[in-house]
């Protein structure tokens, strides 16, 4: 029997701005979040003193906004780019 929430596994479309980071959709929301984290770590966008804070670069700023954002609020910002 499958585990987890099947709704999270439904492929979703991503906005053009988000596709610049995660690649073209559709893809499950879980994969989107995973690829965003890969991008954050690859580009060293976590604050050096508070790892919970993300400092968006120009590309990520188009999705999350240009101001530093707490990782707990990142899902809400991402949801605006997932349909």
N, CA, C and O atoms as a Tinker XYZ file with bonds, in Angstrom:
   332  protein
     1  N      0.848000   -1.185000    0.000000    73     2
     2  CA     0.000000    0.000000    0.000000    64     1     3
     3  C      0.892000    1.245000    0.000000    63     2     4     5
     4  O      1.834000    1.317000    0.788000    81     3
     5  N      0.614000    2.232000   -0.870000    73     3     6
     6  CA     1.461000    3.421000   -0.928000    64     5     7
     7  C      1.356000    4.257000    0.345000    63     6     8     9
     8  O      0.299000    4.329000    0.972000    81     7
     9  N      2.448000    4.872000    0.704000    73     7    10
    10  CA     2.449000    5.757000    1.863000    64     9    11
    11  C      2.513000    7.199000    1.398000    63    10    12    13
    12  O      2.826000    7.466000    0.238000    81    11
    13  N      2.221000    8.121000    2.285000    73    11    14
    14  CA     2.274000    9.531000    1.944000    64    13    15
    15  C      0.942000   10.017000    1.399000    63    14    16    17
    16  O     -0.008000    9.247000    1.264000    81    15
    17  N      0.888000   11.284000    1.094000    73    15    18
    18  CA    -0.314000   11.917000    0.599000    64    17    19
    19  C     -0.265000   11.965000   -0.921000    63    18    20    21
    20  O      0.572000   12.671000   -1.481000    81    19
    21  N     -1.151000   11.224000   -1.610000    73    19    22
    22  CA    -1.113000   11.218000   -3.071000    64    21    23
    23  C     -1.320000   12.602000   -3.683000    63    22    24    25
    24  O     -0.862000   12.839000   -4.801000    81    23
    25  N     -1.989000   13.518000   -2.995000    73    23    26
    26  CA    -2.191000   14.867000   -3.518000    64    25    27
    27  C     -0.854000   15.574000   -3.730000    63    26    28    29
    28  O     -0.712000   16.369000   -4.660000    81    27
    29  N      0.117000   15.291000   -2.879000    73    27    30
    30  CA     1.436000   15.900000   -3.024000    64    29    31
    31  C      2.192000   15.322000   -4.213000    63    30    32    33
    32  O      3.161000   15.919000   -4.682000    81    31
    33  N      1.762000   14.178000   -4.697000    73    31    34
    34  CA     2.444000   13.536000   -5.806000    64    33    35
    35  C      1.824000   13.877000   -7.154000    63    34    36    37
    36  O      2.339000   13.461000   -8.192000    81    35
    37  N      0.720000   14.632000   -7.155000    73    35    38
    38  CA     0.090000   15.029000   -8.409000    64    37    39
    39  C      0.993000   16.012000   -9.148000    63    38    40    41
    40  O      1.423000   17.004000   -8.560000    81    39
    41  N      1.289000   15.763000  -10.420000    73    39    42
    42  CA     2.106000   16.719000  -11.181000    64    41    43
    43  C      1.400000   18.071000  -11.273000    63    42    44    45
    44  O      0.203000   18.145000  -11.553000    81    43
    45  N      2.148000   19.115000  -11.038000    73    43    46
    46  CA     1.628000   20.485000  -11.079000    64    45    47
    47  C      2.434000   21.289000  -12.081000    63    46    48    49
    48  O      3.612000   21.013000  -12.306000    81    47
    49  N      1.804000   22.277000  -12.676000    73    47    50
    50  CA     2.511000   23.195000  -13.566000    64    49    51
    51  C      3.267000   24.217000  -12.735000    63    50    52    53
    52  O      2.844000   24.568000  -11.633000    81    51
    53  N      4.382000   24.691000  -13.263000    73    51    54
    54  CA     5.167000   25.716000  -12.576000    64    53    55
    55  C      5.221000   26.960000  -13.454000    63    54    56    57
    56  O      5.172000   26.872000  -14.681000    81    55
    57  N      5.323000   28.117000  -12.810000    73    55    58
    58  CA     5.393000   29.373000  -13.546000    64    57    59
    59  C      6.717000   29.437000  -14.316000    63    58    60    61
    60  O      7.661000   28.715000  -13.994000    81    59
    61  N      6.781000   30.292000  -15.318000    73    59    62
    62  CA     8.043000   30.441000  -16.057000    64    61    63
    63  C      9.212000   30.861000  -15.152000    63    62    64    65
    64  O     10.346000   30.429000  -15.356000    81    63
    65  N      8.924000   31.705000  -14.155000    73    63    66
    66  CA     9.977000   32.145000  -13.230000    64    65    67
    67  C     10.513000   30.970000  -12.410000    63    66    68    69
    68  O     11.722000   30.831000  -12.224000    81    67
    69  N      9.605000   30.133000  -11.926000    73    67    70
    70  CA    10.011000   28.970000  -11.138000    64    69    71
    71  C     10.695000   27.929000  -12.022000    63    70    72    73
    72  O     11.616000   27.244000  -11.577000    81    71
    73  N     10.251000   27.809000  -13.266000    73    71    74
    74  CA    10.855000   26.850000  -14.196000    64    73    75
    75  C     12.323000   27.171000  -14.461000    63    74    76    77
    76  O     13.101000   26.268000  -14.771000    81    75
    77  N     12.715000   28.439000  -14.344000    73    75    78
    78  CA    14.123000   28.815000  -14.501000    64    77    79
    79  C     14.993000   28.160000  -13.431000    63    78    80    81
    80  O     16.191000   27.965000  -13.636000    81    79
    81  N     14.400000   27.826000  -12.308000    73    79    82
    82  CA    15.143000   27.230000  -11.183000    64    81    83
    83  C     15.008000   25.718000  -11.168000    63    82    84    85
    84  O     16.001000   25.013000  -10.989000    81    83
    85  N     13.784000   25.203000  -11.356000    73    83    86
    86  CA    13.537000   23.765000  -11.182000    64    85    87
    87  C     13.424000   22.993000  -12.491000    63    86    88    89
    88  O     13.388000   21.763000  -12.482000    81    87
    89  N     13.368000   23.699000  -13.611000    73    87    90
    90  CA    13.172000   23.043000  -14.889000    64    89    91
    91  C     11.701000   23.046000  -15.249000    63    90    92    93
    92  O     10.856000   23.417000  -14.434000    81    91
    93  N     11.392000   22.631000  -16.478000    73    91    94
    94  CA     9.999000   22.671000  -16.924000    64    93    95
    95  C      9.132000   21.659000  -16.193000    63    94    96    97
    96  O      9.575000   20.555000  -15.875000    81    95
    97  N      7.913000   22.044000  -15.936000    73    95    98
    98  CA     6.958000   21.142000  -15.300000    64    97    99
    99  C      6.247000   20.346000  -16.348000    63    98   100   101
   100  O      6.662000   20.358000  -17.507000    81    99
   101  N      5.205000   19.660000  -15.998000    73    99   102
   102  CA     4.701000   19.517000  -14.626000    64   101   103
   103  C      5.539000   18.534000  -13.813000    63   102   104   105
   104  O      6.191000   17.636000  -14.344000    81   103
   105  N      5.489000   18.750000  -12.491000    73   103   106
   106  CA     6.175000   17.866000  -11.551000    64   105   107
   107  C      5.488000   17.947000  -10.201000    63   106   108   109
   108  O      4.822000   18.941000   -9.909000    81   107
   109  N      5.635000   16.913000   -9.362000    73   107   110
   110  CA     5.024000   16.936000   -8.030000    64   109   111
   111  C      5.592000   18.080000   -7.179000    63   110   112   113
   112  O      6.753000   18.465000   -7.318000    81   111
   113  N      4.752000   18.599000   -6.312000    73   111   114
   114  CA     5.162000   19.684000   -5.409000    64   113   115
   115  C      6.407000   19.297000   -4.611000    63   114   116   117
   116  O      7.278000   20.134000   -4.374000    81   115
   117  N      6.493000   18.034000   -4.200000    73   115   118
   118  CA     7.656000   17.596000   -3.422000    64   117   119
   119  C      8.943000   17.726000   -4.227000    63   118   120   121
   120  O      9.987000   18.084000   -3.682000    81   119
   121  N      8.871000   17.438000   -5.510000    73   119   122
   122  CA    10.043000   17.564000   -6.371000    64   121   123
   123  C     10.416000   19.033000   -6.576000    63   122   124   125
   124  O     11.597000   19.377000   -6.623000    81   123
   125  N      9.404000   19.897000   -6.697000    73   123   126
   126  CA     9.652000   21.332000   -6.841000    64   125   127
   127  C     10.435000   21.840000   -5.637000    63   126   128   129
   128  O     11.456000   22.511000   -5.790000    81   127
   129  N      9.954000   21.517000   -4.440000    73   127   130
   130  CA    10.613000   21.987000   -3.215000    64   129   131
   131  C     12.034000   21.440000   -3.124000    63   130   132   133
   132  O     12.957000   22.160000   -2.745000    81   131
   133  N     12.206000   20.180000   -3.469000    73   131   134
   134  CA    13.534000   19.567000   -3.435000    64   133   135
   135  C     14.492000   20.282000   -4.388000    63   134   136   137
   136  O     15.641000   20.536000   -4.027000    81   135
   137  N     14.041000   20.604000   -5.585000    73   135   138
   138  CA    14.893000   21.275000   -6.562000    64   137   139
   139  C     15.194000   22.711000   -6.153000    63   138   140   141
   140  O     16.283000   23.213000   -6.428000    81   139
   141  N     14.246000   23.379000   -5.499000    73   139   142
   142  CA    14.505000   24.732000   -4.999000    64   141   143
   143  C     15.606000   24.671000   -3.944000    63   142   144   145
   144  O     16.504000   25.513000   -3.939000    81   143
   145  N     15.543000   23.681000   -3.048000    73   143   146
   146  CA    16.586000   23.540000   -2.023000    64   145   147
   147  C     17.945000   23.223000   -2.655000    63   146   148   149
   148  O     18.970000   23.724000   -2.195000    81   147
   149  N     17.960000   22.407000   -3.690000    73   147   150
   150  CA    19.216000   22.135000   -4.404000    64   149   151
   151  C     19.803000   23.443000   -4.930000    63   150   152   153
   152  O     21.004000   23.685000   -4.811000    81   151
   153  N     18.952000   24.280000   -5.509000    73   151   154
   154  CA    19.386000   25.571000   -6.047000    64   153   155
   155  C     19.930000   26.470000   -4.935000    63   154   156   157
   156  O     20.973000   27.105000   -5.093000    81   155
   157  N     19.211000   26.516000   -3.810000    73   155   158
   158  CA    19.636000   27.355000   -2.677000    64   157   159
   159  C     21.014000   26.920000   -2.185000    63   158   160   161
   160  O     21.887000   27.757000   -1.956000    81   159
   161  N     21.207000   25.626000   -2.024000    73   159   162
   162  CA    22.484000   25.127000   -1.511000    64   161   163
   163  C     23.608000   25.289000   -2.529000    63   162   164   165
   164  O     24.729000   25.650000   -2.168000    81   163
   165  N     23.311000   25.024000   -3.796000    73   163   166
   166  CA    24.317000   25.150000   -4.857000    64   165   167
   167  C     24.827000   26.583000   -4.963000    63   166   168   169
   168  O     26.009000   26.808000   -5.222000    81   167
   169  N     23.936000   27.550000   -4.763000    73   167   170
   170  CA    24.286000   28.963000   -4.909000    64   169   171
   171  C     24.562000   29.656000   -3.581000    63   170   172   173
   172  O     24.689000   30.879000   -3.527000    81   171
   173  N     24.656000   28.863000   -2.498000    73   171   174
   174  CA    25.016000   29.389000   -1.175000    64   173   175
   175  C     24.115000   30.564000   -0.770000    63   174   176   177
   176  O     24.599000   31.641000   -0.423000    81   175
   177  N     22.800000   30.335000   -0.821000    73   175   178
   178  CA    21.841000   31.407000   -0.537000    64   177   179
   179  C     21.308000   31.394000    0.891000    63   178   180   181
   180  O     20.492000   32.242000    1.253000    81   179
   181  N     21.763000   30.430000    1.715000    73   179   182
   182  CA    21.361000   30.454000    3.119000    64   181   183
   183  C     22.234000   31.459000    3.856000    63   182   184   185
   184  O     23.435000   31.558000    3.608000    81   183
   185  N     21.611000   32.207000    4.770000    73   183   186
   186  CA    22.351000   33.171000    5.569000    64   185   187
   187  C     23.416000   32.446000    6.378000    63   186   188   189
   188  O     23.141000   31.392000    6.951000    81   187
   189  N     24.622000   32.990000    6.436000    73   187   190
   190  CA    25.720000   32.304000    7.124000    64   189   191
   191  C     25.519000   32.247000    8.636000    63   190   192   193
   192  O     26.019000   31.331000    9.289000    81   191
   193  N     24.793000   33.213000    9.201000    73   191   194
   194  CA    24.585000   33.227000   10.653000    64   193   195
   195  C     23.288000   32.543000   11.066000    63   194   196   197
   196  O     23.206000   31.985000   12.160000    81   195
   197  N     22.281000   32.580000   10.210000    73   195   198
   198  CA    20.986000   31.960000   10.507000    64   197   199
   199  C     20.568000   31.135000    9.303000    63   198   200   201
   200  O     20.000000   31.676000    8.354000    81   199
   201  N     20.834000   29.854000    9.322000    73   199   202
   202  CA    20.587000   28.967000    8.185000    64   201   203
   203  C     19.104000   28.864000    7.826000    63   202   204   205
   204  O     18.765000   28.351000    6.759000    81   203
   205  N     18.214000   29.343000    8.701000    73   203   206
   206  CA    16.781000   29.318000    8.403000    64   205   207
   207  C     16.387000   30.450000    7.464000    63   206   208   209
   208  O     15.276000   30.453000    6.933000    81   207
   209  N     17.278000   31.406000    7.255000    73   207   210
   210  CA    16.995000   32.554000    6.411000    64   209   211
   211  C     17.609000   32.351000    5.030000    63   210   212   213
   212  O     18.781000   32.000000    4.897000    81   211
   213  N     16.789000   32.580000    4.009000    73   211   214
   214  CA    17.226000   32.459000    2.622000    64   213   215
   215  C     17.399000   33.871000    2.062000    63   214   216   217
   216  O     16.501000   34.705000    2.180000    81   215
   217  N     18.549000   34.132000    1.458000    73   215   218
   218  CA    18.831000   35.411000    0.815000    64   217   219
   219  C     18.745000   35.208000   -0.697000    63   218   220   221
   220  O     19.724000   34.796000   -1.319000    81   219
   221  N     17.585000   35.492000   -1.295000    73   219   222
   222  CA    17.392000   35.198000   -2.713000    64   221   223
   223  C     18.348000   35.973000   -3.620000    63   222   224   225
   224  O     18.631000   37.148000   -3.387000    81   223
   225  N     18.842000   35.290000   -4.663000    73   223   226
   226  CA    19.580000   35.982000   -5.713000    64   225   227
   227  C     18.547000   36.516000   -6.713000    63   226   228   229
   228  O     17.346000   36.438000   -6.457000    81   227
   229  N     18.996000   37.048000   -7.827000    73   227   230
   230  CA    18.064000   37.656000   -8.786000    64   229   231
   231  C     17.031000   36.650000   -9.297000    63   230   232   233
   232  O     15.845000   36.968000   -9.385000    81   231
   233  N     17.477000   35.446000   -9.631000    73   231   234
   234  CA    16.582000   34.430000  -10.194000    64   233   235
   235  C     15.563000   33.959000   -9.154000    63   234   236   237
   236  O     14.371000   33.884000   -9.453000    81   235
   237  N     16.014000   33.643000   -7.942000    73   235   238
   238  CA    15.113000   33.179000   -6.885000    64   237   239
   239  C     14.222000   34.319000   -6.390000    63   238   240   241
   240  O     13.106000   34.085000   -5.927000    81   239
   241  N     14.718000   35.549000   -6.491000    73   239   242
   242  CA    13.935000   36.708000   -6.083000    64   241   243
   243  C     12.654000   36.876000   -6.894000    63   242   244   245
   244  O     11.670000   37.421000   -6.395000    81   243
   245  N     12.663000   36.406000   -8.151000    73   243   246
   246  CA    11.469000   36.484000   -8.987000    64   245   247
   247  C     10.358000   35.577000   -8.457000    63   246   248   249
   248  O      9.184000   35.770000   -8.772000    81   247
   249  N     10.744000   34.581000   -7.645000    73   247   250
   250  CA     9.785000   33.625000   -7.095000    64   249   251
   251  C      9.452000   33.956000   -5.640000    63   250   252   253
   252  O      8.280000   33.985000   -5.264000    81   251
   253  N     10.471000   34.204000   -4.827000    73   251   254
   254  CA    10.268000   34.402000   -3.384000    64   253   255
   255  C     10.206000   35.864000   -2.965000    63   254   256   257
   256  O      9.853000   36.165000   -1.824000    81   255
   257  N     10.540000   36.764000   -3.858000    73   255   258
   258  CA    10.683000   38.169000   -3.493000    64   257   259
   259  C     12.149000   38.452000   -3.216000    63   258   260   261
   260  O     12.926000   37.524000   -2.991000    81   259
   261  N     12.532000   39.701000   -3.229000    73   259   262
   262  CA    13.945000   40.055000   -3.112000    64   261   263
   263  C     14.447000   40.169000   -1.681000    63   262   264   265
   264  O     15.656000   40.212000   -1.456000    81   263
   265  N     13.546000   40.218000   -0.716000    73   263   266
   266  CA    13.951000   40.340000    0.682000    64   265   267
   267  C     14.276000   38.969000    1.263000    63   266   268   269
   268  O     13.731000   37.961000    0.813000    81   267
   269  N     15.164000   38.919000    2.263000    73   267   270
   270  CA    15.422000   37.637000    2.944000    64   269   271
   271  C     14.109000   37.042000    3.448000    63   270   272   273
   272  O     13.214000   37.763000    3.889000    81   271
   273  N     14.010000   35.714000    3.374000    73   271   274
   274  CA    12.771000   35.029000    3.772000    64   273   275
   275  C     13.106000   33.841000    4.662000    63   274   276   277
   276  O     14.084000   33.131000    4.429000    81   275
   277  N     12.285000   33.635000    5.682000    73   275   278
   278  CA    12.449000   32.482000    6.563000    64   277   279
   279  C     12.032000   31.235000    5.801000    63   278   280   281
   280  O     11.027000   31.252000    5.090000    81   279
   281  N     12.785000   30.160000    5.938000    73   279   282
   282  CA    12.491000   28.941000    5.182000    64   281   283
   283  C     11.091000   28.401000    5.471000    63   282   284   285
   284  O     10.520000   27.699000    4.636000    81   283
   285  N     10.530000   28.718000    6.641000    73   283   286
   286  CA     9.195000   28.248000    6.983000    64   285   287
   287  C      8.121000   28.979000    6.165000    63   286   288   289
   288  O      7.003000   28.478000    6.043000    81   287
   289  N      8.436000   30.143000    5.609000    73   287   290
   290  CA     7.483000   30.904000    4.799000    64   289   291
   291  C      7.703000   30.674000    3.311000    63   290   292   293
   292  O      6.958000   31.186000    2.475000    81   291
   293  N      8.730000   29.901000    2.990000    73   291   294
   294  CA     9.073000   29.678000    1.593000    64   293   295
   295  C      7.977000   28.918000    0.852000    63   294   296   297
   296  O      7.703000   29.230000   -0.307000    81   295
   297  N      7.347000   27.938000    1.480000    73   295   298
   298  CA     6.300000   27.130000    0.820000    64   297   299
   299  C      5.134000   28.013000    0.375000    63   298   300   301
   300  O      4.579000   27.810000   -0.705000    81   299
   301  N      4.770000   28.975000    1.189000    73   299   302
   302  CA     3.684000   29.890000    0.829000    64   301   303
   303  C      4.030000   30.724000   -0.391000    63   302   304   305
   304  O      3.192000   30.943000   -1.266000    81   303
   305  N      5.263000   31.183000   -0.442000    73   303   306
   306  CA     5.703000   31.976000   -1.601000    64   305   307
   307  C      5.769000   31.105000   -2.849000    63   306   308   309
   308  O      5.417000   31.555000   -3.939000    81   307
   309  N      6.216000   29.864000   -2.698000    73   307   310
   310  CA     6.299000   28.952000   -3.842000    64   309   311
   311  C      4.922000   28.608000   -4.388000    63   310   312   313
   312  O      4.761000   28.441000   -5.597000    81   311
   313  N      3.920000   28.500000   -3.506000    73   311   314
   314  CA     2.585000   28.076000   -3.938000    64   313   315
   315  C      1.987000   29.026000   -4.962000    63   314   316   317
   316  O      1.130000   28.621000   -5.747000    81   315
   317  N      2.420000   30.278000   -4.972000    73   315   318
   318  CA     1.918000   31.244000   -5.949000    64   317   319
   319  C      2.420000   30.932000   -7.350000    63   318   320   321
   320  O      1.893000   31.453000   -8.333000    81   319
   321  N      3.441000   30.077000   -7.443000    73   319   322
   322  CA     4.048000   29.751000   -8.732000    64   321   323
   323  C      3.779000   28.301000   -9.154000    63   322   324   325
   324  O      4.356000   27.807000  -10.123000    81   323
   325  N      2.893000   27.631000   -8.409000    73   323   326
   326  CA     2.553000   26.234000   -8.695000    64   325   327
   327  C      1.043000   26.144000   -8.910000    63   326   328   329
   328  O      0.258000   26.598000   -8.078000    81   327
   329  N      0.652000   25.554000  -10.032000    73   327   330
   330  CA    -0.797000   25.416000  -10.282000    64   329   331
   331  C     -1.137000   24.052000  -10.831000    63   330   332
   332  O     -2.305000   23.768000  -11.096000    81   331
